[in-house]
Amino acid sequence: MVGDVRHHRGESAVTSKQRVRKRPPVMAATSLVLDGSTGAPLQEQLAEALRGAILAERLAPGTRLLSTRVLAEQLDVSRNTVLNAYARLLAEGYLVGQTGSGTYVARELPERLLSVRREAAREPARRTDAPRLSKRGAAVAEGAAKVESPSSGMGPGRMAFRPGIPALDAFPSELWGRLLHNRWQRSWHDLMSHVPAAGYAPLRRAVADYLATARGVRCVPEQVLIVNGTQQALSLAAQVLLDPGDSVWVEDPGYVPAHGVFAAAGAVRVPVPVDAEGLDVEAGQRLCPDARLAVVTPAHQFPTGVVMSERRRKALLAWAARSDAWVLEDDYDSEFRYEGRPLPSLQGLAPDARVLYTGTFSKVLSPALRLGYLVVPESLVDAFSAARGTFDRHSPVLDQAVLADFFTQGHFSRHVRRMRVLYAARQQTLVEAARRELRGLLDVQPLHTGLHLVGWLPEGVDDSAASERAERAGLWAYALSDFRLESRGRGGLVLGYACVPEAELTEAVSRLARALR
Ligand SMILES: Cc1ncc(COP(=O)(O)O)c(C=O)c1O
């Protein structure tokens, strides 16, 4: 686009070598070439050409630029084009100038002001072999190492059988892009400031409405905090409600990948067994009656898929009321129910408000959004808002606003309805393929809810070994024992199906059968 920009030694500018040194050099425009065929606006092309020449030092620091009128004539463009190109480079700091005394190449270029000495950046960081961590830091680091994902990456054709990932192939990307664009056009200015730590008000209202109707959650919008996913909800609860040394009931098997938040709070996990009715409340009371918190997944226990019975729900709430303890209900994938009416949330049953309720958009939309919600009793709203504000202020405002539009324009319920049909079909494909190909190797029974199933191995077969064999065949199939703390029981593989297109599911089941045989 641009050729050379040489210093002009015309009569009016310089007449002798001595004067060249005293007066600033003046640019020549003779070889500035603007190419109309690229489609880029001329003023942008000109600004780019000048910037390139400045960076390559063809226009040295201090060089005086031609006046806008003269350059416009020489390039045969409008004077506005040149004015705008100069204005842009002035704003970016490549040029300096004052009205009446001309425009010059800046002596300090922005690149220099915005970067450190390159050599310093390339020096390797000094290694300290064993950095001294806080007890909390060490506990978190150690806990995280235990829940590392299988070594291979995530990509197309490599989704089977990741649990908890929705159908990314059905993400409403065009619609999302449109909502994002509209929001930006309409109100970008309003979205550039802080919002309250508890979240963007229209989204809190939309979530409160949705939860009342779909999940029987009793709340007003002021009780809803928008958080960066369930992980942050758990972390906030641990920080606000637990002191170091306090005990917390966790389901065993359970959502172990989140447990680092309890280590970070210095709390002690008490693994409580799960049976066909969900968390065994009596066992919890025997093991640790004075726990401060119980974390449960009553709608669809993770990972077993068990629905907590009404009897157990009542027992859990009664224990919490008696012991002045809290219950944290993780309702992570309850949108996806394929038959019958859903059991309402535990939170809706708790008249004395000892339940905190959390849900996530990771399963309905994408885990990459990092958006979810936490509903807290009114008495805890201030403490949780203060904690959220202290840790990281609030979730990104633009994303919250787009999600609010997604709700208020009816897209959320439409999307959930579509995904229910899709996931029911995917589950059926998995179950049928398993009946054909995994007979005697893995017992995969259908469930009315959720995004994954557990395939049960024959008694005595080690699920870690089975999971490793699956991994060597290019499949993610977590062993059930990856989610166990102290419980023992029949081995199984956790099979996520929601993110796997049907053709891929059938092929993955064949591969799993070969791996297990
Ligand atoms: C039991 C359970 N809770 C919550 C989540 C979602 O976590 P987040 O909202 O932090 O993505 C998952 C995801 O796999 C899960 O399995």
The ligand as an SDF file (V2000), in Angstrom:
LIG
                    3D

 16 16  0  0  0  0  0  0  0  0999 V2000
  -22.3090  -30.8910   40.6730 C   0  0  0  0  0  0  0  0  0  0  0  0
  -21.9240  -29.7180   39.8520 C   0  0  0  0  0  0  0  0  0  0  0  0
  -22.1800  -28.4890   40.3120 N   0  0  0  0  0  0  0  0  0  0  0  0
  -21.8690  -27.4030   39.5750 C   0  0  0  0  0  0  0  0  0  0  0  0
  -21.2670  -27.5010   38.3560 C   0  0  0  0  0  0  0  0  0  0  0  0
  -21.0460  -26.2630   37.5240 C   0  0  0  0  0  0  0  0  0  0  0  0
  -20.0120  -25.5210   37.9270 O   0  0  0  0  0  0  0  0  0  0  0  0
  -19.7900  -24.0470   37.3440 P   0  0  0  0  0  0  0  0  0  0  0  0
  -21.0750  -23.3070   37.4110 O   0  0  0  0  0  0  0  0  0  0  0  0
  -18.7690  -23.4930   38.2800 O   0  0  0  0  0  0  0  0  0  0  0  0
  -19.2960  -24.1880   35.9480 O   0  0  0  0  0  0  0  0  0  0  0  0
  -20.9480  -28.7540   37.8710 C   0  0  0  0  0  0  0  0  0  0  0  0
  -20.2310  -28.8740   36.5880 C   0  0  0  0  0  0  0  0  0  0  0  0
  -19.7700  -29.8820   36.1730 O   0  0  0  0  0  0  0  0  0  0  0  0
  -21.2960  -29.8880   38.6270 C   0  0  0  0  0  0  0  0  0  0  0  0
  -21.0570  -31.1080   38.1610 O   0  0  0  0  0  0  0  0  0  0  0  0
  1  2  1  0
  2  3  1  0
  2 15  2  0
  3  4  2  0
  4  5  1  0
  5  6  1  0
  5 12  2  0
  6  7  1  0
  7  8  1  0
  8  9  2  0
  8 10  1  0
  8 11  1  0
 12 13  1  0
 12 15  1  0
 13 14  2  0
 15 16  1  0
M  END
$$$$
